[in-house]
Amino acid sequence: MKVLKIADQEILPGERKQFSLKVAKLFDFTDIGIPVEVIRGSVSGPTLFITAAIHGDEINGYEIVRRLLKHHELDHIKGTLIT
């Protein structure tokens, strides 16, 4: 498996990493970022991207993703999960 690179972050096979992805700057040059968590299995497989709270008033999806990330079974996946 290759190293997965998102922005300036490198995620190795078998690694779980959290970081903030810079997406914009405010008028006062304050960076705006979105939280990202990547879970890579040590065995190659499909990649799944899950997102939530795209619209500010739809917060139920955020809680669902938060609960999903608590599961320890994710440490033994094949492939990659990006949230």
All heavy atoms as an XYZ file, in Angstrom:
655
protein
N       0.840     -1.192      0.000
C       0.000      0.000      0.000
C       0.876      1.244      0.000
O       1.909      1.293      0.653
C      -0.884      0.037      1.247
C      -2.007     -0.950      1.256
S      -2.969     -0.936      2.803
C      -3.767      0.640      2.696
N       0.421      2.242     -0.710
C       1.127      3.509     -0.766
C       0.770      4.373      0.444
O      -0.234      4.152      1.115
C       0.749      4.276     -2.029
C       1.180      3.640     -3.316
C       0.773      4.543     -4.456
C       1.169      3.959     -5.779
N       0.773      4.822     -6.894
N       1.572      5.406      0.650
C       1.263      6.410      1.652
C       0.133      7.274      1.108
O       0.147      7.668     -0.055
C       2.508      7.282      1.948
C       2.154      8.444      2.850
C       3.612      6.451      2.552
N      -0.870      7.545      1.927
C      -1.970      8.419      1.542
C      -1.611      9.822      1.994
O      -1.238     10.034      3.148
C      -3.270      7.965      2.205
C      -4.483      8.868      2.022
C      -4.888      8.936      0.548
C      -5.644      8.381      2.872
N      -1.706     10.787      1.089
C      -1.379     12.165      1.436
C      -2.607     13.038      1.216
O      -3.183     13.045      0.134
C      -0.210     12.667      0.592
C       0.296     14.005      1.038
C       1.624     14.341      0.419
C       2.088     15.664      0.991
N       3.382     16.045      0.532
N      -3.017     13.741      2.278
C      -4.113     14.703      2.230
C      -3.546     16.024      2.722
O      -3.105     16.125      3.863
C      -5.303     14.261      3.094
C      -5.863     12.923      2.616
C      -6.385     15.339      3.104
C      -6.964     12.359      3.475
N      -3.547     17.017      1.849
C      -2.913     18.311      2.131
C      -1.455     18.045      2.510
O      -0.737     17.427      1.742
C      -3.683     19.078      3.194
N      -1.023     18.449      3.694
C       0.366     18.216      4.100
C       0.514     17.024      5.047
O       1.567     16.814      5.632
C       0.950     19.474      4.741
C       0.205     19.890      5.999
O      -0.923     19.400      6.215
O       0.737     20.711      6.758
N      -0.552     16.238      5.191
C      -0.541     15.093      6.105
C      -0.301     13.790      5.342
O      -0.909     13.555      4.302
C      -1.884     14.992      6.831
C      -2.217     16.191      7.674
C      -1.339     16.293      8.886
O      -1.026     15.296      9.526
N      -0.948     17.509      9.226
N       0.573     12.959      5.871
C       0.803     11.627      5.315
C       0.255     10.596      6.291
O       0.564     10.643      7.479
C       2.290     11.393      5.068
C       2.842     12.235      3.944
C       4.287     11.885      3.607
O       4.917     11.107      4.353
O       4.779     12.403      2.592
N      -0.560      9.689      5.763
C      -1.158      8.651      6.588
C      -0.676      7.302      6.078
O      -0.904      6.941      4.928
C      -2.698      8.720      6.561
C      -3.190     10.122      6.992
C      -3.292      7.682      7.496
C      -3.502     11.036      5.877
N       0.003      6.572      6.928
C       0.579      5.278      6.565
C      -0.431      4.158      6.768
O      -1.383      4.298      7.545
C       1.815      5.011      7.422
C       2.929      6.048      7.338
C       3.986      5.770      8.396
C       3.533      6.056      5.954
N      -0.243      3.032      6.113
C      -1.107      1.877      6.361
C      -1.074      1.491      7.845
O      -0.024      1.516      8.487
C      -0.490      0.782      5.496
C       0.190      1.518      4.391
C       0.716      2.775      5.034
N      -2.247      1.197      8.408
C      -2.345      0.841      9.817
C      -2.388      2.025     10.760
O      -2.413      1.858     11.974
N      -2.435      3.232     10.236
C      -2.388      4.447     11.062
C      -3.765      5.100     11.149
O      -4.569      5.021     10.226
C      -1.384      5.424     10.453
C      -1.095      6.627     11.300
C       0.020      7.485     10.721
O       0.236      7.484      9.499
O       0.662      8.180     11.522
N      -4.006      5.750     12.270
C      -5.227      6.538     12.500
C      -4.767      7.941     12.859
O      -4.009      8.119     13.807
C      -6.033      5.911     13.626
C      -7.353      6.568     13.885
C      -8.153      5.769     14.898
N      -9.482      6.311     15.032
C     -10.525      5.621     15.443
N     -10.388      4.349     15.788
N     -11.708      6.179     15.534
N      -5.239      8.930     12.091
C      -4.730     10.286     12.288
C      -5.865     11.293     12.235
O      -6.759     11.193     11.402
C      -3.709     10.603     11.199
C      -2.973     11.903     11.399
C      -1.934     12.119     10.303
C      -0.581     11.704     10.797
N       0.489     12.123      9.903
N      -5.804     12.278     13.145
C      -6.750     13.395     13.177
C      -5.981     14.672     12.875
O      -4.871     14.870     13.381
C      -7.394     13.532     14.551
C      -8.255     12.380     14.949
C      -8.795     12.544     16.367
O      -8.291     13.338     17.159
N      -9.819     11.783     16.688
N      -6.586     15.541     12.074
C      -5.967     16.830     11.768
C      -7.035     17.795     11.282
O      -8.174     17.413     11.019
C      -4.835     16.682     10.749
C      -5.236     16.024      9.453
C      -5.645     16.780      8.371
C      -5.210     14.641      9.323
C      -6.019     16.177      7.188
C      -5.566     14.030      8.144
C      -5.980     14.795      7.064
N      -6.667     19.053     11.163
C      -7.566     20.073     10.651
C      -7.128     20.415      9.233
O      -5.958     20.721      8.992
C      -7.510     21.319     11.540
O      -8.371     22.314     11.045
N      -8.062     20.368      8.315
C      -7.781     20.672      6.913
C      -8.136     22.131      6.671
O      -9.298     22.536      6.806
C      -8.604     19.756      6.008
C      -8.423     19.892      4.515
C      -6.994     19.555      4.112
C      -9.397     18.991      3.794
N      -7.142     22.944      6.352
C      -7.385     24.370      6.103
C      -8.163     24.522      4.804
O      -7.779     23.981      3.771
C      -6.065     25.126      6.020
C      -5.309     25.161      7.320
C      -3.999     25.898      7.173
C      -3.199     25.797      8.448
N      -1.878     26.399      8.314
N      -9.281     25.269      4.882
C     -10.127     25.430      3.697
C     -10.286     26.884      3.264
O     -10.638     27.144      2.122
C     -11.517     24.789      3.906
C     -11.396     23.279      4.007
C     -12.225     25.361      5.107
N     -10.056     27.842      4.158
C     -10.229     29.244      3.802
C      -9.604     30.132      4.877
O      -9.102     29.638      5.888
C     -11.706     29.569      3.651
N      -9.650     31.430      4.621
C      -9.230     32.424      5.616
C     -10.334     33.460      5.749
O     -10.999     33.800      4.774
C      -7.942     33.124      5.174
C      -6.697     32.298      5.300
C      -5.482     33.168      4.977
C      -4.225     32.340      4.999
N      -3.722     32.119      6.340
N     -10.505     33.951      6.976
C     -11.437     35.047      7.208
C     -10.815     36.359      6.755
O      -9.624     36.419      6.422
C     -11.796     35.119      8.692
C     -12.586     33.934      9.268
C     -12.773     34.102     10.768
C     -13.933     33.823      8.574
N     -11.583     37.428      6.793
C     -11.083     38.734      6.376
C      -9.893     39.210      7.203
O      -9.067     39.983      6.736
C     -12.207     39.783      6.431
C     -12.658     40.094      7.838
C     -12.110     41.141      8.532
C     -13.615     39.313      8.449
C     -12.515     41.424      9.829
C     -14.034     39.587      9.736
C     -13.483     40.647     10.435
N      -9.791     38.704      8.438
C      -8.667     39.082      9.308
C      -7.535     38.056      9.247
O      -6.665     38.048     10.101
C      -9.143     39.264     10.746
C      -9.661     37.983     11.372
O      -9.774     36.963     10.664
O      -9.950     38.001     12.579
N      -7.551     37.201      8.226
C      -6.528     36.187      7.944
C      -6.521     35.019      8.933
O      -5.561     34.271      8.999
C      -5.129     36.821      7.848
C      -5.049     37.883      6.812
C      -5.031     39.231      7.165
C      -5.023     37.549      5.474
C      -4.977     40.213      6.196
C      -4.962     38.521      4.494
C      -4.943     39.876      4.853
N      -7.595     34.858      9.694
C      -7.743     33.701     10.562
C      -8.050     32.482      9.698
O      -8.944     32.536      8.850
C      -8.887     33.915     11.567
O      -8.614     35.073     12.351
C      -9.057     32.703     12.476
N      -7.294     31.408      9.897
C      -7.536     30.185      9.130
C      -8.838     29.519      9.554
O      -9.173     29.487     10.734
C      -6.400     29.175      9.334
C      -5.124     29.581      8.630
O      -5.207     30.205      7.561
O      -4.036     29.262      9.147
N      -9.555     28.987      8.578
C     -10.742     28.188      8.842
C     -10.418     26.768      8.409
O      -9.925     26.538      7.300
C     -11.961     28.698      8.060
C     -12.320     30.109      8.498
C     -13.146     27.759      8.255
C     -13.437     30.716      7.702
N     -10.668     25.824      9.290
C     -10.368     24.426      8.972
C     -11.537     23.521      9.307
O     -12.427     23.889     10.077
N     -11.528     22.359      8.704
C     -12.522     21.352      9.035
C     -11.795     20.154      9.642
O     -10.703     19.800      9.191
C     -13.364     20.926      7.820
C     -12.486     20.410      6.678
C     -14.236     22.053      7.334
C     -13.251     19.837      5.521
N     -12.364     19.561     10.687
C     -11.713     18.404     11.301
C     -11.803     17.188     10.382
O     -12.837     16.924      9.781
C     -12.493     18.186     12.588
C     -13.822     18.797     12.338
C     -13.610     19.919     11.366
N     -10.702     16.471     10.282
C     -10.624     15.272      9.442
C     -10.027     14.152     10.281
O      -9.087     14.371     11.043
C      -9.742     15.515      8.201
C      -9.579     14.245      7.383
C     -10.311     16.630      7.342
N     -10.592     12.962     10.147
C      -9.993     11.775     10.752
C      -9.876     10.718      9.667
O     -10.823     10.474      8.927
C     -10.821     11.236     11.918
C     -10.131     10.068     12.594
C     -10.652      9.777     13.987
O     -11.443     10.569     14.514
O     -10.250      8.745     14.543
N      -8.686     10.140      9.563
C      -8.429      9.105      8.571
C      -8.011      7.841      9.300
O      -7.136      7.873     10.158
C      -7.323      9.528      7.574
C      -7.062      8.429      6.566
C      -7.699     10.825      6.878
N      -8.665      6.739      8.962
C      -8.316      5.441      9.527
C      -7.928      4.551      8.364
O      -8.723      4.323      7.460
C      -9.510      4.829     10.292
C      -9.988      5.794     11.381
C      -9.126      3.473     10.875
C     -11.315      5.420     11.988
N      -6.686      4.090      8.379
C      -6.206      3.217      7.311
C      -5.953      1.836      7.872
O      -5.273      1.669      8.884
C      -4.899      3.744      6.720
C      -5.133      5.037      5.969
C      -4.075      5.354      4.992
N      -4.056      4.417      3.877
C      -2.988      4.244      3.102
N      -1.895      4.912      3.317
N      -3.039      3.398      2.099
N      -6.499      0.849      7.213
C      -6.208     -0.522      7.589
C      -4.812     -0.901      7.124
O      -4.241     -0.269      6.232
N      -4.262     -1.920      7.719
C      -2.936     -2.380      7.294
C      -3.028     -3.229      6.033
O      -2.027     -3.515      5.400
C      -2.256     -3.153      8.418
O      -3.098     -4.196      8.867
N      -4.266     -3.611      5.654
C      -4.504     -4.375      4.438
C      -5.257     -3.475      3.461
O      -6.190     -2.768      3.852
C      -5.337     -5.646      4.745
C      -5.647     -6.405      3.486
C      -4.620     -6.516      5.760
N      -4.856     -3.486      2.205
C      -5.513     -2.617      1.232
C      -6.961     -3.042      1.020
O      -7.349     -4.181      1.270
C      -4.759     -2.631     -0.094
O      -4.779     -3.918     -0.655
N      -7.758     -2.099      0.571
C      -9.169     -2.323      0.328
C      -9.802     -1.039     -0.164
O      -9.108     -0.089     -0.519
N     -11.129     -0.965     -0.154
C     -11.811      0.226     -0.658
C     -11.631      1.426      0.273
O     -11.264      1.277      1.436
C     -13.276     -0.192     -0.721
C     -13.398     -1.300      0.254
C     -12.063     -2.001      0.264
N     -11.907      2.605     -0.265
C     -11.878      3.845      0.506
C     -13.296      4.375      0.621
O     -14.021      4.442     -0.369
C     -10.986      4.903     -0.173
O      -9.654      4.402     -0.236
C     -10.992      6.210      0.595
N     -13.696      4.753      1.845
C     -15.018      5.293      2.104
C     -14.859      6.666      2.738
O     -14.099      6.838      3.690
C     -15.802      4.372      3.046
C     -17.190      4.841      3.479
C     -18.131      4.938      2.273
C     -17.760      3.894      4.520
N     -15.576      7.656      2.193
C     -15.584      9.013      2.738
C     -16.957      9.285      3.327
O     -17.975      9.088      2.658
C     -15.272     10.027      1.635
C     -15.432     11.454      2.065
C     -14.559     12.018      2.975
C     -16.447     12.233      1.555
C     -14.700     13.334      3.377
C     -16.604     13.554      1.938
C     -15.727     14.109      2.851
N     -16.996      9.698      4.588
C     -18.256     10.019      5.266
C     -18.155     11.456      5.765
O     -17.162     11.835      6.391
C     -18.507      9.083      6.462
C     -18.614      7.636      5.986
C     -19.770      9.501      7.208
C     -18.751      6.646      7.114
N     -19.181     12.226      5.473
C     -19.200     13.611      5.932
C     -20.530     13.922      6.595
O     -21.512     13.204      6.400
C     -18.926     14.581      4.761
O     -18.771     15.899      5.275
C     -20.042     14.562      3.744
N     -20.551     14.981      7.381
C     -21.771     15.387      8.070
C     -21.706     16.881      8.340
O     -20.648     17.502      8.237
C     -21.910     14.630      9.386
N     -22.858     17.450      8.694
C     -22.983     18.859      9.089
C     -22.549     19.801      7.971
O     -21.964     20.844      8.216
C     -22.204     19.138     10.368
N     -22.849     19.428      6.731
C     -22.547     20.314      5.610
C     -23.379     21.592      5.735
O     -22.906     22.685      5.483
C     -22.809     19.606      4.270
C     -21.805     18.472      4.088
C     -22.727     20.577      3.118
C     -22.057     17.603      2.890
N     -24.636     21.437      6.119
C     -25.507     22.579      6.387
C     -25.544     22.758      7.906
O     -25.711     21.798      8.644
C     -26.909     22.329      5.836
C     -26.901     22.021      4.377
N     -27.054     20.749      3.889
C     -26.724     22.826      3.299
C     -26.991     20.782      2.571
N     -26.788     22.019      2.185
N     -25.378     23.950      8.367
C     -25.234     24.220      9.795
C     -26.393     23.788     10.664
O     -26.223     23.576     11.863
N     -27.590     23.634     10.083
C     -28.735     23.263     10.903
C     -29.042     21.770     10.851
O     -30.051     21.318     11.373
C     -29.973     24.062     10.487
C     -30.359     23.824      9.037
O     -29.542     23.271      8.281
O     -31.480     24.203      8.662
N     -28.183     20.994     10.231
C     -28.379     19.540     10.136
C     -27.310     18.835     10.971
O     -26.334     18.323     10.450
C     -28.308     19.102      8.674
C     -29.386     19.725      7.813
C     -29.207     19.450      6.336
O     -28.170     18.885      5.942
O     -30.111     19.809      5.578
N     -27.525     18.837     12.277
C     -26.476     18.373     13.184
C     -26.572     16.897     13.539
O     -25.664     16.355     14.161
C     -26.443     19.225     14.472
C     -27.797     19.163     15.178
C     -26.072     20.655     14.136
C     -27.822     19.836     16.523
N     -27.649     16.215     13.159
C     -27.779     14.797     13.518
C     -26.676     13.950     12.905
O     -26.168     13.024     13.529
C     -29.143     14.259     13.087
C     -30.272     14.855     13.887
O     -30.060     15.376     14.970
N     -31.466     14.796     13.351
N     -26.300     14.243     11.679
C     -25.251     13.478     11.007
C     -23.929     13.556     11.730
O     -23.170     12.591     11.784
N     -23.628     14.704     12.313
C     -22.379     14.871     13.051
C     -22.316     13.896     14.227
O     -21.286     13.268     14.471
C     -22.246     16.319     13.539
C     -20.972     16.565     14.289
C     -19.777     16.762     13.612
C     -20.952     16.573     15.680
C     -18.596     16.965     14.294
C     -19.776     16.777     16.367
C     -18.598     16.974     15.667
O     -17.432     17.167     16.344
N     -23.402     13.752     14.937
C     -23.439     12.824     16.078
C     -23.287     11.383     15.616
O     -22.617     10.573     16.267
C     -24.738     13.001     16.866
C     -24.892     12.063     18.042
C     -23.839     12.245     19.125
O     -23.168     13.291     19.159
O     -23.688     11.325     19.953
N     -23.875     11.052     14.485
C     -23.748      9.700     13.953
C     -22.285      9.391     13.623
O     -21.763      8.328     13.972
C     -24.652      9.514     12.722
C     -26.123      9.563     13.153
C     -24.326      8.214     11.990
C     -27.094      9.711     12.012
N     -21.603     10.322     12.972
C     -20.186     10.125     12.645
C     -19.360     10.028     13.920
O     -18.460      9.196     14.037
C     -19.669     11.253     11.723
C     -18.166     11.166     11.555
C     -20.367     11.198     10.370
N     -19.656     10.877     14.903
C     -18.922     10.848     16.175
C     -19.049      9.488     16.850
O     -18.069      8.918     17.338
C     -19.440     11.951     17.102
C     -18.586     12.203     18.324
C     -19.205     13.251     19.220
N     -20.380     12.750     19.911
C     -20.336     11.935     20.971
N     -19.187     11.530     21.442
N     -21.444     11.533     21.557
N     -20.252      8.928     16.856
C     -20.465      7.603     17.459
C     -19.771      6.507     16.664
O     -19.219      5.570     17.238
C     -21.957      7.302     17.563
C     -22.658      8.137     18.602
C     -24.117      7.788     18.689
N     -24.822      8.698     19.578
C     -26.074      8.512     19.964
N     -26.750      7.455     19.545
N     -26.636      9.380     20.763
N     -19.796      6.623     15.342
C     -19.117      5.645     14.491
C     -17.628      5.585     14.816
O     -17.050      4.502     14.938
C     -19.325      5.998     13.017
C     -18.492      5.207     12.010
C     -18.981      3.765     11.946
C     -18.556      5.856     10.642
N     -17.000      6.739     14.988
C     -15.558      6.789     15.222
C     -15.149      6.225     16.580
O     -13.975      5.945     16.799
C     -15.047      8.225     15.065
C     -15.117      8.762     13.635
C     -14.750     10.236     13.599
C     -14.208      7.959     12.724
N     -16.097      6.051     17.498
C     -15.790      5.475     18.811
C     -15.598      3.958     18.756
O     -15.024      3.383     19.667
C     -16.908      5.780     19.801
C     -16.918      7.175     20.318
C     -18.038      7.290     21.336
C     -17.912      8.532     22.171
N     -18.957      8.578     23.200
N     -16.073      3.305     17.710
C     -16.017      1.847     17.636
C     -14.580      1.353     17.439
O     -13.902      1.757     16.505
C     -16.905      1.320     16.508
C     -18.357      1.417     16.814
N     -19.028      0.455     17.525
C     -19.272      2.376     16.535
C     -20.284      0.811     17.657
N     -20.459      1.973     17.073
N     -14.157      0.476     18.323
C     -12.794     -0.054     18.262
C     -12.599     -1.016     17.100
O     -11.474     -1.300     16.712
C     -12.433     -0.727     19.591
C     -12.421      0.229     20.733
N     -11.440      1.189     20.903
C     -13.297      0.404     21.748
C     -11.695      1.897     21.979
N     -12.823      1.457     22.521
N     -13.694     -1.502     16.526
C     -13.580     -2.386     15.365
C     -12.946     -1.678     14.181
O     -12.388     -2.309     13.286
C     -14.967     -2.929     14.952
C     -15.587     -3.865     15.946
C     -16.374     -3.125     17.039
O     -16.493     -1.880     16.991
O     -16.852     -3.816     17.946
N     -13.009     -0.354     14.162
C     -12.413      0.416     13.073
C     -10.896      0.277     13.034
O     -10.273      0.565     12.019
C     -12.800      1.899     13.176
C     -14.265      2.215     12.908
C     -14.542      3.675     13.173
C     -14.636      1.845     11.490
N     -10.294     -0.149     14.127
C      -8.845     -0.340     14.158
C      -8.421     -1.571     13.365
O      -7.237     -1.802     13.170
C      -8.358     -0.468     15.605
C      -8.564      0.817     16.386
O      -8.585      1.895     15.765
O      -8.707      0.741     17.614
N      -9.383     -2.362     12.882
C      -9.068     -3.612     12.173
C      -9.722     -3.642     10.798
O     -10.039     -4.723     10.299
C      -9.534     -4.806     12.999
C      -9.005     -4.792     14.398
N      -7.669     -5.021     14.684
C      -9.607     -4.526     15.570
C      -7.505     -4.912     15.991
N      -8.654     -4.625     16.554
N      -9.910     -2.474     10.173
C     -10.569     -2.456      8.873
C      -9.589     -2.764      7.752
O      -8.361     -2.677      7.921
C     -11.234     -1.092      8.596
C     -10.198      0.039      8.497
C     -12.288     -0.780      9.629
C     -10.779      1.350      7.991
N     -10.141     -3.130      6.619
C      -9.367     -3.250      5.378
C      -9.730     -2.031      4.554
O     -10.899     -1.716      4.397
C      -9.731     -4.531      4.630
C      -9.341     -5.787      5.350
C      -9.723     -7.006      4.558
C      -9.361     -8.261      5.321
N      -9.755     -9.470      4.600
N      -8.736     -1.359      4.042
C      -8.999     -0.165      3.260
C      -8.864      1.086      4.099
O      -8.147      1.113      5.098
N      -9.593      2.133      3.718
C      -9.441      3.445      4.339
C     -10.798      4.069      4.602
O     -11.687      4.015      3.758
C      -8.631      4.383      3.423
O      -7.368      3.781      3.137
C      -8.393      5.740      4.055
N     -10.944      4.692      5.779
C     -12.125      5.468      6.128
C     -11.685      6.898      6.349
O     -10.792      7.170      7.148
C     -12.798      4.924      7.393
C     -13.981      5.710      7.915
C     -15.128      5.702      6.906
C     -14.447      5.174      9.257
N     -12.330      7.819      5.635
C     -12.031      9.244      5.779
C     -13.299      9.926      6.250
O     -14.345      9.799      5.623
C     -11.574      9.865      4.444
C     -10.350      9.127      3.901
C     -11.285     11.369      4.625
C      -9.950      9.542      2.506
N     -13.220     10.647      7.383
C     -14.385     11.396      7.882
C     -13.998     12.827      8.105
O     -12.865     13.151      8.327
C     -14.915     10.796      9.192
O     -13.915     10.928     10.199
C     -15.329      9.381      9.041
